[in-house]
């Protein structure tokens, strides 16, 4: 059976959310800090080397050569900021948009002020369906309902390592999500292992993937589908 309760957001997670929420969502200021603040590796190295070079010239040749070198460095920096900024602008905007989106989610999660702690006791072995970017998971949630997970293989989802090591196939699952962003904060699988019916089928084609997604009702990760576990497993197995 599946149960969910409201709990306090863990302190480390709340601190991370507050850090994301403090992001200054002004793209011009972000770009200026990125370029003039020497956050790029080459720019940071140049910012470190240039003053040292000027100091050496000053010690060895005097003030005027040091001033001339300083002017040359200033000119190079100005030209570099222009051309590097022009080239890097799409990347800077993409990074800014990522941080800005994270800020919106963090602010919303903090305003809610709670997390969603869930517990599932698997009376039956869950069913796995692998695809190019991870694995779909169906688990019997009781009362003719089915829990759906879409586990990503990007290395950020804690469930992927558990699946790879065969640990997702355990009787008890516990996890914590944030209420708005739906970010999975932590996940654990405990208890005895359940017997699987064989290797997980694989969804190889785009057509099969779309058919499976439609058959399931296009659910999001963590959704509870109001259809029986046996019915959904049979439908997906027929499509793959």
Buried (B, 14 or more C-beta within 10 A) or exposed (E): EBEBEEEEBEEEBBEBBEEBBEBEEEBEEBBEEBBEEBEBEEBEEBEEEBEEBBEEBBEEEEEEEBEEBBEEBEEEBEEBBEEBBEEBBEEBEEBBEEBBEBBBBBBBBBEBEEBBBBEBBBEEBBBBBBBEEBBBBBBBBBEEBBBBBBBBBEEEBBBBBBBEEEBBBBBEBEBBBBBBBBBBBEBBBEEEEBEEEEEBBEBEEEEBBEBBBEBBEEBEBBBBBEBBBEEBBEBBEEBB
